[in-house]
Amino acid sequence: MNDSTINTVLFDLDGTLINTNELIIASFQHTLDHYYPGQYSREDILHFIGPSLFDTFSAMDPDLTDDMIQMYRSFNHEQHDLLVTEYETVLDTLKVLQDRGFKLGIVTTKIRDTVLMGLKLTGLEPFFEVIVTLDDVQNEKPHPEPVQLALSKLGSDPHEAVMVGDNYHDILSGQAAGTKTAGVAWSIKGEEALLKHRPDFMLKKMSDLLAIVGAD
């Protein structure tokens, strides 16, 4: 199945373009071990991947939210370059899409400073015309606002776009904004978890996207 009407591709960042899973897990573990020693396992932490830090930590203790976010981000930035890599075929896929004239954007729940760290480390920054971060919106994914903002900045209509992500937040945000959606099978939460939310496409590797949008 392909869709030659697509001219715009929006990507989540963490767990989609770059492998930040171990960095995220380590950052949560470091923070939670400080505030809640021995209470959270690796399996527990997997559920925190996707929502914003504010949503996760405020649900634990509203009074400590800012302190926990600060500790998380401090550790995350210190360890960033040691633990972050790009996924297979991502760079080559982005090169082809850019060469074929596709409009490319990132829609993420991370703050801009952290996003730019990841893009610069992996050499992916030059491919994206638009980057929508947590700093840019009132409502984060799964609300449609971040996807809608990216489409507006790119001058794209929803029916011309696909939102690619590793989490149900990405799928629901794209669906609510009216785009096609694509899940990635390398999601740390598993392919089956994404399929429950009925994405239009499922990528086994990023280069599968090229056939879907007619760029192969």
C-alpha positions as CSV (number, residue, x, y, z in Angstrom):
1,M,0.0,0.0,0.0
2,N,1.3,3.4,-0.9
3,D,0.0,7.0,-1.1
4,S,1.5,9.2,-3.8
5,T,-0.5,12.2,-2.5
6,I,1.9,12.5,0.5
7,N,4.4,15.4,0.1
8,T,5.0,16.1,3.8
9,V,6.5,13.8,6.5
10,L,6.4,14.6,10.2
11,F,8.5,12.6,12.6
12,D,8.6,12.1,16.3
13,L,12.2,12.2,17.5
14,D,12.9,9.9,20.5
15,G,12.5,6.2,19.6
16,T,11.7,7.1,16.0
17,L,14.6,8.8,14.4
18,I,17.2,8.5,17.2
19,N,17.5,5.8,19.8
20,T,17.3,7.6,23.1
21,N,15.6,4.7,24.9
22,E,18.5,3.8,27.2
23,L,19.2,7.5,27.9
24,I,15.5,8.1,28.8
25,I,15.3,5.0,31.0
26,A,18.6,5.8,32.8
27,S,17.4,9.4,33.4
28,F,14.2,8.2,34.9
29,Q,15.9,5.6,37.0
30,H,18.4,8.2,38.3
31,T,15.6,10.6,39.2
32,L,13.2,8.1,40.7
33,D,15.8,6.3,42.7
34,H,16.6,9.6,44.3
35,Y,13.0,10.5,45.2
36,Y,11.4,7.0,45.4
37,P,14.2,4.5,46.2
38,G,13.5,1.0,45.0
39,Q,9.9,1.8,43.9
40,Y,10.2,1.8,40.1
41,S,11.6,-1.0,37.9
42,R,12.7,-0.7,34.3
43,E,9.3,-2.2,33.3
44,D,7.5,0.5,35.2
45,I,9.6,3.2,33.5
46,L,8.6,2.0,30.0
47,H,5.1,3.5,30.7
48,F,6.6,6.9,31.1
49,I,8.1,7.0,27.6
50,G,6.0,9.2,25.4
51,P,4.2,11.7,27.8
52,S,5.9,14.9,28.8
53,L,8.0,15.0,31.9
54,F,5.6,17.4,33.5
55,D,2.7,15.0,33.1
56,T,4.7,12.0,34.4
57,F,6.2,13.7,37.5
58,S,3.2,15.9,38.4
59,A,1.1,12.7,38.7
60,M,3.6,11.5,41.3
61,D,3.9,14.6,43.4
62,P,2.8,18.1,42.1
63,D,5.0,19.8,44.7
64,L,8.2,18.0,43.5
65,T,7.5,18.2,39.8
66,D,10.0,21.0,39.0
67,D,12.7,19.5,41.1
68,M,12.3,16.1,39.4
69,I,12.3,17.6,36.0
70,Q,15.5,19.5,36.7
71,M,17.2,16.4,38.0
72,Y,16.1,14.4,35.1
73,R,17.3,16.9,32.5
74,S,20.6,17.5,34.2
75,F,21.4,13.8,34.1
76,N,20.0,13.4,30.6
77,H,22.1,16.2,29.2
78,E,25.3,14.9,31.0
79,Q,24.9,11.4,29.6
80,H,23.3,12.4,26.2
81,D,26.3,11.9,23.8
82,L,27.2,8.6,25.4
83,L,23.9,6.9,25.0
84,V,22.2,8.3,21.8
85,T,22.5,6.8,18.4
86,E,20.4,6.9,15.2
87,Y,18.3,4.0,13.9
88,E,19.1,1.9,10.9
89,T,18.4,3.5,7.5
90,V,17.2,6.8,9.0
91,L,20.0,9.0,7.5
92,D,19.7,7.5,4.0
93,T,15.9,7.8,4.0
94,L,16.0,11.4,5.0
95,K,18.5,12.2,2.2
96,V,16.2,10.6,-0.4
97,L,13.1,12.4,0.9
98,Q,14.9,15.7,0.9
99,D,16.3,15.1,-2.6
100,R,12.8,14.3,-3.9
101,G,11.4,17.6,-2.5
102,F,9.4,16.3,0.5
103,K,8.7,18.7,3.3
104,L,10.1,17.3,6.5
105,G,9.4,18.3,10.1
106,I,9.8,17.0,13.6
107,V,7.0,17.0,16.2
108,T,8.2,16.1,19.7
109,T,7.3,16.5,23.4
110,K,10.9,17.4,24.2
111,I,12.2,20.9,24.9
112,R,14.1,22.5,22.0
113,D,17.5,22.5,23.6
114,T,17.4,18.7,24.1
115,V,16.0,18.2,20.6
116,L,18.9,20.1,19.0
117,M,21.5,18.1,21.0
118,G,20.2,14.9,19.5
119,L,19.9,16.2,15.9
120,K,23.4,17.7,16.0
121,L,24.9,14.5,17.5
122,T,23.4,12.3,14.8
123,G,23.9,14.8,11.9
124,L,20.1,15.0,11.2
125,E,19.5,18.7,11.8
126,P,19.9,19.9,8.2
127,F,17.0,17.8,6.9
128,F,14.2,19.5,8.8
129,E,12.5,22.7,7.8
130,V,10.3,22.8,10.9
131,I,10.8,21.5,14.5
132,V,7.8,21.7,16.8
133,T,8.8,21.2,20.5
134,L,7.2,21.3,23.8
135,D,8.2,25.0,24.0
136,D,6.0,25.8,21.0
137,V,2.6,24.6,22.0
138,Q,-0.1,24.8,24.7
139,N,-1.2,21.2,24.2
140,E,1.2,18.3,23.6
141,K,0.6,15.1,21.7
142,P,-1.8,13.3,21.6
143,H,-3.6,16.6,21.1
144,P,-3.5,17.6,17.4
145,E,-2.0,21.1,18.1
146,P,1.7,20.1,17.6
147,V,0.9,18.4,14.3
148,Q,-1.3,21.2,13.1
149,L,1.4,23.7,14.0
150,A,4.0,21.8,12.0
151,L,1.6,21.6,9.0
152,S,0.9,25.3,9.2
153,K,4.6,26.2,9.2
154,L,5.3,23.9,6.3
155,G,2.3,25.1,4.3
156,S,0.9,21.6,4.1
157,D,-2.6,20.2,4.2
158,P,-3.3,17.2,6.5
159,H,-4.3,14.9,3.7
160,E,-0.9,15.5,2.1
161,A,1.0,14.4,5.3
162,V,2.0,11.4,7.3
163,M,3.0,11.5,11.0
164,V,5.6,8.9,11.9
165,G,6.2,7.8,15.5
166,D,7.0,5.1,18.0
167,N,4.2,5.8,20.5
168,Y,0.5,5.9,20.6
169,H,0.6,9.7,21.3
170,D,2.1,10.1,17.8
171,I,-0.6,8.1,16.1
172,L,-3.5,9.7,17.9
173,S,-2.1,13.2,17.4
174,G,-1.8,12.6,13.6
175,Q,-5.2,11.1,13.4
176,A,-6.8,14.0,15.3
177,A,-5.0,16.4,12.9
178,G,-6.2,14.5,9.9
179,T,-2.9,13.1,8.6
180,K,-2.0,9.6,7.6
181,T,0.0,7.8,10.4
182,A,2.8,5.4,10.5
183,G,4.1,3.4,13.4
184,V,7.6,2.1,13.7
185,A,8.1,-1.6,14.6
186,W,11.2,-0.8,16.6
187,S,9.2,1.0,19.3
188,I,10.4,-0.1,22.7
189,K,6.8,-0.7,23.7
190,G,6.4,-3.2,20.8
191,E,4.7,-3.2,17.4
192,E,1.5,-4.8,18.8
193,A,1.0,-1.8,21.2
194,L,1.0,0.5,18.2
195,L,-1.2,-1.6,16.0
196,K,-4.0,-1.3,18.6
197,H,-4.3,2.4,17.5
198,R,-4.7,1.5,13.8
199,P,-1.9,3.5,12.1
200,D,-2.2,3.5,8.3
201,F,1.2,2.0,7.9
202,M,3.8,0.1,10.0
203,L,7.5,0.5,9.2
204,K,9.9,-2.4,9.8
205,K,12.7,-0.1,9.1
206,M,12.7,3.6,8.2
207,S,13.5,3.0,4.5
208,D,10.1,1.3,4.2
209,L,8.7,4.9,4.2
210,L,10.1,5.5,0.7
211,A,7.8,3.0,-1.0
212,I,4.8,4.3,1.0
213,V,5.2,7.8,-0.3
214,G,6.4,6.9,-3.8
215,A,10.0,7.9,-3.3
216,D,11.6,4.5,-3.9
